Amino acid sequence: MKVMGDFEDIIETNVIHELEWLREEFDYLFRFKKDRLSQKDIEIANQIIDCVINHYSGTLDDKTVDLLSKSIEAIVKCYPGLIT
């Protein structure tokens, strides 16, 4: 059973790194447009979020859902109106 625990830890660590990348990517893409987001920016942001959710859709355990939710909440807090 130790192997399964190690595997789950590795998966969780990878998810954490990918979600950190997601927040950094949003900052890179939208930080200079914060006050003047276009409809295209909103569409791109939502497409990115949809792709990330679809990527994890088959592996969403409670921890992953929580990490994903917190990441999306942080993005929404930083960029209100960007994610619909």
C-alpha positions in Angstrom: 0.0 0.0 0.0 3.0 2.3 0.4 3.4 2.4 -3.3 -0.2 3.7 -3.8 0.4 6.4 -1.2 3.6 7.5 -2.9 1.8 7.5 -6.3 -1.0 9.7 -4.9 1.5 12.1 -3.4 3.3 12.4 -6.7 0.0 13.1 -8.5 -1.0 15.7 -5.9 2.4 17.4 -6.2 2.1 17.5 -10.0 -1.4 18.9 -9.8 -0.2 21.6 -7.4 2.6 22.6 -9.8 0.2 22.7 -12.8 -2.3 24.9 -10.9 0.5 27.2 -9.8 1.4 27.4 -13.5 -2.2 28.2 -14.3 -2.3 31.2 -11.8 1.1 32.4 -13.2 -0.2 32.1 -16.7 -3.3 34.1 -16.0 -1.1 36.8 -14.4 1.2 36.8 -17.4 -1.7 37.0 -19.9 -4.0 39.5 -18.1 -2.2 41.6 -15.5 -1.7 44.5 -17.9 -5.4 44.3 -19.1 -6.9 44.1 -15.6 -8.9 47.3 -16.0 -9.8 46.9 -19.7 -10.6 43.2 -20.4 -12.2 42.6 -23.8 -14.7 40.0 -24.7 -11.9 38.1 -26.4 -9.9 38.1 -23.1 -12.9 36.7 -21.3 -13.4 34.0 -23.9 -9.7 33.0 -23.8 -9.8 32.8 -20.0 -12.9 30.6 -20.0 -11.4 28.4 -22.6 -8.3 27.9 -20.5 -10.3 27.1 -17.4 -12.5 24.7 -19.4 -9.4 22.9 -20.8 -7.9 22.5 -17.3 -11.2 21.2 -15.9 -11.6 18.7 -18.8 -8.0 17.6 -18.3 -8.7 16.6 -14.7 -12.3 15.4 -15.3 -11.3 11.7 -15.2 -9.1 12.0 -12.1 -11.1 14.4 -9.9 -10.8 13.1 -6.4 -11.7 15.4 -3.4 -8.2 16.8 -3.0 -7.9 17.6 -6.7 -11.3 19.3 -6.8 -10.4 21.3 -3.7 -7.1 22.4 -5.2 -8.7 23.3 -8.6 -11.5 25.2 -6.9 -9.0 27.2 -4.8 -6.9 28.0 -7.8 -10.0 29.2 -9.8 -11.2 31.2 -6.8 -7.8 32.9 -6.6 -7.9 33.8 -10.3 -11.5 35.1 -10.0 -10.5 37.2 -6.9 -7.5 38.7 -8.8 -9.4 39.2 -12.1 -13.1 39.8 -11.3 -15.3 39.5 -14.4 -12.8 37.4 -16.3 -14.2 34.0 -15.5 -17.9 33.5 -16.1 
